[in-house]
């Protein structure tokens, strides 16, 4: 099982860009916090609600990061590669 997990991490590291890895971590963190908030809400409702707010914040960071990267890709990076190809 550990070998399979190491293989998965190596493939993930080799096949994804830094931006994609960051987005995956944001999404995974948000989901993990929601799961933890569900468990914590069994013991303390206010603590669970606070954790859900943290999860919403990480989801907002995920979405804003995706929007900014897509705008940057469309507006700047694609034009830089087009200019480099023309030269």
WOBEL-V303380 format. One record per backbone hydrogen bond with DSSP energy under -0.5 kcal/mol. NH is the residue of the N-H (numbers start at 1). CO is the residue of the C=O. If there is no record, write none. Layout:
nh co
NH CO
NH CO
//
This chain:
nh co
5 1
6 2
7 3
8 4
9 5
10 6
11 7
12 8
13 9
14 10
15 11
16 12
21 17
22 18
23 19
24 20
25 21
26 22
27 23
28 24
29 25
30 26
31 27
32 28
33 29
34 30
35 31
36 32
37 33
38 34
39 35
40 36
41 37
42 39
43 40
44 40
48 44
49 45
50 46
51 47
52 48
53 49
54 50
55 51
56 52
57 53
58 54
59 55
60 56
61 57
62 58
63 59
64 60
65 61
66 62
67 63
68 64
69 65
70 66
71 67
72 68
73 69
74 70
75 71
76 72
77 72
78 73
80 76
81 77
82 78
83 79
84 80
85 81
86 82
87 83
//
